């Protein structure tokens, strides 16, 4: 079944189909574009003309080469035009009925050796193949949008697919400059299987009024390095499309994490499908525009009307990386800082760590020697919390243990002056339980920095039901002063980032447990298809598997959702002492330094 795939038909000339035709035509293939809509066909031709014209202006191709590309693309309204194709890629709407009708008609038109590929990201390839006259030639070929730019292509085999067909389209994908990943047939495959669960949870978080759409999106962009926030991404994908994918995933998995959040149904039923309709979670200048315009939910530029408290000096409790990073942030911003640890020696060591960090900033040209000296001069290392007597803000960055933090806040309650703001950097513990260890819970707030604190821009501001308005205003003002981006969230496990990030990581581990895909393929899929700076297993090994397991347990305990139960493989690795990079072995092995 050696097939050259020189002539390829693309059925459906929407955004994805148009992108695929451009990739194929520019790679030298004869492309037959088929769509029942004359408008769609004309738009596909116009898109190819525009993109190749840009390539000529940028001197990436010559005018002669552009003419050759355009000549290789022909459009038709009838499926019979696919008769000469060695490969047909369908990218019609996500409906079994529509796709099955296309495949039935193609069975009567194309050669017995023609490969039939579906571009579905939600429907069963096996089900589509089973109704074909040649199921061994049917597979999934899932490009990502925009197809010319995105490197990932998922090659989806069913139990009926013949290996030579898989080999042929895999070779094609590589020849197009893409990174093919082989996956089995399940809704969402790898990338969307992980991505859409995360997007669904973000929609549910927004629907619960836990955080604003702007804060949810900012938190995931700044906290995880993602190119887009989840709600903006849902608008780009199409809320109706996301709902279809999630419904298919839930039908198979029965996992509540995949049950579409009601807000997705409400928006899609109302015709508010995102960018393509001009409104979804956000409002856009017009249908199809990427420009967001203010609407009734847009935060006021005036900010809070409540005045914050005056903060001139800051106490940081702890001697680890996070404590020294936070102390560095405040000192560089002009605050007098008291860095207190359990002993003077530990405090001095933490200050020395700050000095080394500042030296690295000088070496990189980000800081002057004068600024370094000024920052270090503003830091006082102390071996006791008694040194916090006059600070206006006390920030703890000690072990992530509720009893430890409660004991520390009990001490801060006695040591700190009346009116001082007391902040915890906890990433998973209930802030109110820490606040109740004091006689002034109204002065306590969560101020969750991300590691490394000097580099990461995000701070999750966690107010409890007892936190005073002026304390909240104070922390938000301080975040702006130290050039951090504050996002507001309520006092529940995981806040925003961890509550969305760790279920995604846990689901990736479950994929490996089920032998659905390899570590390398999953990491590649999420980096190339989802725009993640690191794959899930790379990130787990960096964060630490013990830390990840602890957060998963907290989330499972808080929300009692069976889908949040830590993956057994994660528990087994932690029990074996395989904690990631810090031990030299986690999901992967690392060279010892």
C-alpha positions in Angstrom: 0.0 0.0 0.0 2.8 2.4 -0.9 0.9 5.6 -1.7 2.8 8.8 -3.0 0.1 11.2 -1.8 1.0 13.7 -4.5 -2.7 14.8 -5.0 -4.7 15.6 -1.9 -8.3 16.6 -1.5 -9.4 18.8 1.4 -13.2 18.6 2.1 -14.4 21.6 4.0 -12.9 25.0 3.4 -13.5 26.7 6.7 -10.6 28.2 8.7 -9.0 24.8 9.3 -9.5 23.5 5.8 -8.1 26.7 4.3 -5.0 26.5 6.5 -4.4 22.8 5.6 -4.7 23.6 1.9 -2.1 26.4 2.2 0.3 24.0 4.0 -0.1 21.3 1.3 0.1 23.6 -1.7 3.2 25.4 -0.5 4.8 22.0 0.1 4.4 21.1 -3.6 1.2 19.0 -3.5 -1.7 19.3 -5.9 -4.6 20.3 -3.7 -8.3 19.9 -4.5 -10.4 22.0 -2.3 -14.0 21.0 -2.0 -16.9 22.9 -0.3 -20.6 23.2 -1.1 -20.3 27.0 -0.4 -19.0 29.1 -3.2 -18.3 31.8 -0.7 -16.1 29.5 1.4 -14.2 28.4 -1.8 -13.6 32.0 -2.8 -12.4 32.9 0.7 -10.0 30.0 0.7 -8.5 31.1 -2.7 -8.3 34.7 -1.4 -6.6 33.6 1.8 -3.9 31.7 -0.2 -3.4 34.6 -2.5 -2.9 36.9 0.5 -0.6 34.7 2.4 1.6 34.0 -0.6 1.7 37.7 -1.4 3.0 38.4 2.1 5.6 35.7 1.6 6.8 37.4 -1.5 7.0 40.8 0.2 9.0 39.2 3.0 11.3 37.6 0.4 10.5 34.1 1.5 9.4 33.0 -1.9 9.6 34.5 -5.4 6.7 35.7 -7.5 7.2 32.7 -9.8 7.1 30.3 -6.9 3.9 32.1 -5.7 2.3 31.5 -9.1 3.2 27.8 -8.9 1.6 27.5 -5.4 -1.6 29.2 -6.6 -1.8 27.0 -9.7 -1.6 23.9 -7.5 -4.9 24.8 -5.7 -8.2 24.2 -7.4 -11.7 24.5 -5.8 -14.8 22.5 -6.5 -18.4 22.2 -5.1 -18.8 18.5 -5.8 -17.1 15.6 -3.9 -16.6 13.8 -7.3 -13.6 16.1 -7.7 -11.8 14.0 -5.2 -11.7 11.0 -7.6 -8.0 11.5 -8.5 -6.8 12.1 -4.9 -4.5 9.6 -3.1 -5.5 11.2 0.2 -8.7 12.9 1.3 -8.8 15.0 4.4 -12.2 16.0 5.7 -12.6 19.0 8.0 -16.4 19.4 7.8 -18.4 20.3 11.0 -18.1 18.1 14.1 -21.2 15.9 13.4 -21.3 12.1 12.9 -24.1 12.5 10.5 -22.3 15.0 8.3 -18.9 13.2 8.4 -20.5 9.8 7.8 -22.4 11.1 4.8 -19.1 12.5 3.4 -17.3 9.1 3.9 -20.2 7.2 2.3 -20.1 9.4 -0.8 -16.3 9.2 -1.0 -16.4 5.4 -0.8 -18.3 5.5 -4.2 -15.9 8.0 -5.7 -12.2 7.4 -4.8 -9.8 4.7 -5.6 -9.6 1.6 -3.3 -6.1 2.7 -2.4 -7.0 6.2 -1.4 -6.5 7.1 2.3 -9.5 8.8 4.0 -8.5 11.0 6.9 -10.8 12.8 9.3 -9.8 16.0 10.9 -12.1 15.5 13.9 -10.9 16.4 17.4 -13.8 15.0 19.3 -15.5 12.1 17.4 -14.6 8.5 17.3 -12.4 7.6 14.3 -13.3 3.9 14.8 -17.0 4.7 14.5 -16.4 6.6 11.3 -14.1 3.9 9.9 -16.6 1.1 10.7 -19.2 2.5 8.3 -16.7 2.8 5.5 -16.2 0.2 2.7 -12.4 0.4 3.4 -12.0 0.9 7.2 -8.3 -0.1 7.0 -7.7 3.1 5.0 -9.5 5.4 7.5 -7.6 7.3 10.1 -7.5 10.6 11.9 -5.2 13.5 10.8 -5.7 16.3 13.3 -4.0 19.6 12.5 -4.0 22.5 15.0 -5.2 26.0 14.3 -3.7 28.0 12.6 -2.4 25.0 10.5 0.4 26.9 8.7 2.0 27.9 12.1 1.3 25.0 14.4 3.8 22.2 14.3 1.8 19.4 15.9 -0.2 16.9 13.9 -1.9 14.0 15.7 -2.1 10.8 13.7 -5.0 8.8 15.0 -5.3 5.0 14.4 -8.3 2.9 15.1 -8.2 -0.8 15.7 -9.1 -1.2 12.0 -6.4 1.1 10.5 -3.7 -0.6 8.4 -0.1 0.3 9.4 1.0 1.4 5.9 -1.8 4.0 5.9 -0.4 5.4 9.2 3.1 5.3 7.9 2.1 7.2 4.7 0.4 10.1 6.5 3.1 10.2 9.2 5.7 10.6 6.4 3.5 13.3 4.8 3.3 15.2 8.1 7.1 15.2 8.4 7.6 16.3 4.8 5.3 19.3 5.6 7.6 20.3 8.5 5.2 19.1 11.1 5.8 17.0 14.2 3.5 13.9 14.0 2.4 12.2 17.2 0.9 8.8 17.0 -2.2 8.4 19.3 -5.1 6.0 19.8 -8.8 6.7 19.2 -10.4 8.5 22.2 -12.2 11.8 22.3 -9.8 14.7 22.3 -6.9 12.4 21.7 -3.8 13.8 23.6 -3.7 17.6 23.2 -7.4 18.3 23.3 -8.0 15.5 25.7 -5.9 17.4 28.3 -6.6 20.9 27.1 -10.4 20.8 27.1 -10.7 19.5 30.6 -8.6 22.4 31.8 -10.7 24.9 29.7 -13.9 23.4 31.1 -12.7 23.9 34.7 -11.8 27.5 33.9 -15.3 28.1 32.6 -16.8 26.5 35.7 -14.5 28.7 37.9 -15.8 31.8 36.1 -19.4 30.6 36.3 -19.1 30.2 40.0 -18.1 33.8 40.3 -14.9 32.7 42.0 -12.7 35.1 39.9 -13.2 37.5 37.1 -12.5 36.4 33.5 -9.6 38.9 33.3 -8.0 37.5 36.5 -8.5 33.9 35.5 -6.8 34.5 32.1 -4.0 36.7 33.6 -3.3 34.1 36.3 -2.8 31.3 33.8 -0.7 33.4 31.4 1.6 34.9 34.1 1.6 31.9 36.4 2.2 29.2 33.7 3.7 31.1 30.8 0.8 30.3 28.5 0.2 32.3 25.4 -3.5 32.8 26.1 -5.8 32.6 29.1 -8.3 29.7 29.1 -11.4 31.9 28.6 -9.9 33.9 25.7 -8.8 30.6 24.2 -12.4 29.2 24.4 -13.5 32.3 22.6 -10.9 31.6 19.9 -11.7 27.9 19.5 -15.4 28.6 19.6 -17.6 27.9 22.6 -19.9 25.7 20.6 -17.0 23.6 19.4 -15.6 23.3 22.9 -19.0 22.1 24.1 -19.2 19.5 21.4 -15.7 18.2 22.3 -16.5 18.0 26.0 -19.8 16.3 25.4 -18.0 13.6 23.4 -15.3 13.2 26.1 -17.9 13.0 28.8 -19.9 10.4 26.9 -16.9 8.1 27.0 -15.2 8.9 30.3 -18.2 9.8 32.5 -15.6 12.0 34.3 -17.3 15.0 35.8 -14.3 17.1 34.9 -15.4 16.6 31.2 -19.1 17.4 31.8 -19.5 20.7 30.0 -19.9 23.6 32.4 -23.5 25.0 32.1 -22.2 28.4 31.0 -20.9 26.8 27.8 -24.3 25.6 26.9 -25.9 28.9 27.8 -23.5 30.9 25.7 -23.6 28.5 22.7 -27.4 28.3 22.8 -27.5 32.1 22.8 -25.3 32.2 19.7 -22.4 33.7 21.7 -19.8 31.4 20.3 -16.7 33.6 20.9 -14.7 35.6 18.3 -16.5 34.2 15.3 -19.8 35.6 16.6 -18.3 38.8 18.1 -19.1 37.8 21.7 -18.4 35.0 24.1 -16.7 35.3 27.4 -15.5 38.6 26.0 -17.0 41.1 23.6 -15.2 41.8 20.3 -15.2 44.8 17.9 -17.1 42.7 15.3 -17.6 39.1 14.4 -14.3 37.5 13.5 -12.3 40.3 15.2 -9.6 39.6 17.7 -9.9 43.0 19.3 -11.6 42.9 22.7 -13.8 45.9 23.5 -15.1 47.0 26.9 -18.5 45.7 28.0 -20.6 45.7 31.2 -18.2 43.2 32.8 -15.0 45.1 32.1 -13.3 46.2 35.4 -13.4 49.9 36.1 -10.1 51.7 35.4 -10.7 53.7 38.7 -9.9 50.6 40.8 -11.0 50.3 44.4 -12.5 53.3 46.2 -11.1 52.0 49.5 -7.8 53.5 50.6 -5.1 51.1 51.7 -2.9 51.3 54.7 0.5 52.9 54.6 3.4 50.4 54.2 7.0 51.6 54.5 8.6 48.5 56.0 8.1 44.8 55.3 9.0 41.7 57.4 9.6 38.4 55.5 9.6 35.2 57.6 11.5 32.3 56.3 14.9 31.3 55.0 14.2 29.4 51.9 14.2 30.3 48.2 10.7 31.8 48.3 11.4 33.9 51.4 14.7 35.3 50.0 13.1 36.0 46.6 10.2 37.9 48.2 12.6 39.9 50.4 14.6 40.8 47.2 11.5 42.0 45.4 10.5 44.4 48.2 14.1 45.6 48.8 14.6 46.4 45.1 11.3 48.4 45.2 12.6 50.6 48.0 11.0 49.0 51.0 13.0 48.5 54.2 12.9 44.7 54.8 13.4 42.6 57.9 14.3 39.0 56.8 13.7 36.8 59.9 14.6 33.1 60.2 14.8 30.6 63.0 18.4 31.6 63.7 20.7 34.4 62.8 22.8 32.0 60.8 19.9 31.0 58.6 18.9 34.6 58.1 22.4 35.6 57.1 22.5 32.7 54.6 19.2 33.8 53.1 20.6 37.4 52.7 23.7 36.0 51.1 21.4 34.2 48.6 19.9 37.5 47.8 23.3 39.0 47.2 24.2 36.3 44.7 20.9 36.8 42.9 21.6 40.5 42.6 25.0 39.8 41.3 23.5 37.6 38.5 21.2 40.5 37.7 24.2 42.8 37.3 26.0 40.3 35.1 22.9 40.2 32.8 22.8 44.0 32.7 19.4 44.2 34.5 20.7 45.9 37.6 23.4 48.5 38.5 26.0 48.0 41.2 24.5 51.1 42.9 21.0 49.5 42.9 22.4 46.3 44.3 24.1 48.1 47.2 20.9 50.0 47.9 18.8 46.9 48.0 21.2 45.0 50.3 21.4 48.0 52.6 17.7 48.0 53.0 17.6 44.3 54.2 18.2 43.5 57.8 18.7 39.8 58.7 17.3 38.7 62.0 17.2 35.5 64.0 13.9 36.1 65.6 10.4 37.3 64.7 10.7 39.9 67.5 12.4 42.0 64.8 8.9 42.5 63.2 7.7 44.8 66.0 7.6 47.8 63.7 6.9 46.4 60.3 3.8 47.5 58.4 3.4 44.3 56.4 4.6 40.8 57.5 4.8 38.1 54.9 5.4 34.5 55.8 7.1 32.0 53.5 7.7 29.0 55.7 6.9 25.3 55.2 3.5 24.4 53.6 2.2 23.0 56.8 -1.0 24.3 58.5 0.2 23.7 62.1 3.5 25.4 61.3 1.9 28.5 59.8 -0.8 28.7 62.5 2.0 28.7 65.2 3.9 31.4 63.3 0.8 33.6 62.9 0.1 33.2 66.6 3.6 34.7 67.2 3.1 37.5 64.6 -0.1 38.4 66.4 1.8 39.0 69.6 4.9 40.7 67.9 3.5 42.9 65.2 2.0 46.3 66.0 -1.7 47.0 65.7 -2.7 47.7 62.1 0.1 45.7 60.5 -1.1 43.6 57.5 -0.3 39.8 58.0 0.1 37.9 54.7 0.6 34.2 54.0 2.2 32.9 50.8 0.4 29.5 51.1 -0.4 27.9 47.7 -2.9 25.3 49.0 -3.9 25.8 52.6 -7.0 27.6 53.8 -6.1 31.2 54.6 -9.0 31.6 57.0 -7.7 28.7 59.1 -4.4 30.6 59.4 -6.1 33.9 60.1 -8.1 32.3 63.0 -4.8 31.6 64.8 -4.6 35.4 65.4 -6.8 37.8 67.4 -7.1 40.0 64.3 -8.3 37.8 61.3 -9.4 41.0 59.6 -5.7 41.9 59.1 -4.8 38.5 57.5 -4.7 37.9 53.7 -3.2 35.5 51.2 -0.4 36.9 49.0 0.7 34.0 46.9 3.9 34.7 45.0 5.2 32.4 42.4 8.7 30.9 42.3 11.2 32.5 41.5 9.6 35.6 43.0 11.9 38.1 41.4 11.1 36.9 37.9 7.4 35.8 38.1 4.9 38.7 37.7 1.9 37.0 39.2 0.6 37.4 42.8 -2.7 35.7 43.8 -4.4 37.9 46.3 -6.6 35.7 48.5 -9.1 37.4 50.8 -11.1 35.5 53.3 -14.6 36.2 54.5 -13.0 38.0 57.4 -10.4 40.1 55.5 -10.9 43.9 55.8 -11.4 45.9 52.7 -8.5 48.2 53.4 -6.2 45.2 53.9 -7.2 43.9 50.4 -6.7 47.4 49.0 -3.3 47.6 50.7 -2.0 44.4 49.1 -3.2 45.3 45.7 -1.5 48.7 45.9 1.8 47.0 47.1 1.7 44.5 44.2 1.6 47.4 41.8 4.4 49.1 43.6 6.7 46.1 43.3 5.6 45.6 39.7 3.6 42.5 40.1 0.2 41.7 38.6 -2.4 41.0 41.3 -5.3 38.7 40.7 -8.2 38.4 43.2 -9.5 35.0 44.2 -11.4 33.4 47.0 -10.1 31.3 49.8 -10.4 27.8 48.4 -7.9 25.0 47.6 -5.5 25.8 44.7 -6.8 29.4 44.3 -6.7 29.9 40.5 -3.5 28.6 39.1 -3.0 25.3 41.0 -6.7 24.6 40.9 -6.5 24.6 37.1 -3.0 23.4 36.5 -2.8 20.2 38.7 -5.9 18.4 37.5 -4.4 18.8 34.0 -1.1 17.3 35.2 -2.9 14.5 36.9 -4.9 13.7 33.8 -1.6 13.5 31.8 -0.3 10.9 34.3 -3.5 8.9 33.8 -2.9 8.8 30.1 0.5 7.2 30.7 -1.0 4.8 33.2 -3.5 3.7 30.6 -0.7 3.2 28.0 -2.5 5.6 25.7 0.6 7.7 24.8 4.2 8.0 25.9 5.7 10.7 28.1 7.6 12.1 25.1 4.5 12.2 22.9 2.3 13.9 25.6 5.0 16.5 26.3 5.5 17.2 22.6 1.7 17.4 22.0 1.1 20.0 24.8 4.1 22.1 23.8 3.4 22.1 20.1 -0.3 21.9 20.1 -1.2 23.8 23.3 1.6 26.4 23.4 2.8 25.2 26.8 6.4 26.2 27.6 6.9 22.8 29.2 5.2 19.5 28.7 3.3 18.1 31.8 6.0 15.6 32.7 8.8 18.1 32.3 6.9 20.4 34.6 6.0 17.7 37.2 9.7 16.8 37.5 10.6 20.5 38.0 7.9 21.2 40.5 8.7 18.0 42.4 6.4 15.0 42.5 6.0 15.2 46.3 4.8 18.8 46.0 2.5 17.9 43.1 1.0 14.9 45.1 0.4 17.1 48.1 -1.5 19.7 46.0 -3.5 16.9 44.3 -4.5 15.6 47.7 -5.6 19.0 48.9 -7.7 19.5 45.8 -9.3 16.1 46.1 -10.0 16.6 49.7 -11.6 20.1 49.1 -13.7 19.3 46.1 -14.4 15.6 46.7 -14.5 14.9 43.0 -13.3 11.4 42.0 -11.7 12.8 38.9 -9.3 14.8 41.2 -8.0 11.7 43.0 -4.2 11.6 42.6 -3.1 9.1 39.9 -1.7 6.0 41.5 1.5 6.2 39.4 2.3 9.6 41.0 1.8 8.1 44.5 4.0 5.1 43.6 6.8 7.3 42.4 6.7 9.5 45.5 6.7 6.4 47.7 9.8 5.2 45.9 11.6 8.5 46.5 11.5 9.5 42.8 10.6 13.1 43.3 11.9 14.7 40.0 15.0 16.7 39.2 15.9 17.3 42.8 16.4 13.5 43.4 17.8 12.8 39.9 14.7 10.7 39.0 11.0 11.3 38.6 9.2 10.5 35.4 12.5 10.8 33.7 16.1 10.3 34.9 18.5 13.2 35.2 22.3 13.4 35.4 23.6 14.0 38.9 25.5 17.2 39.4 
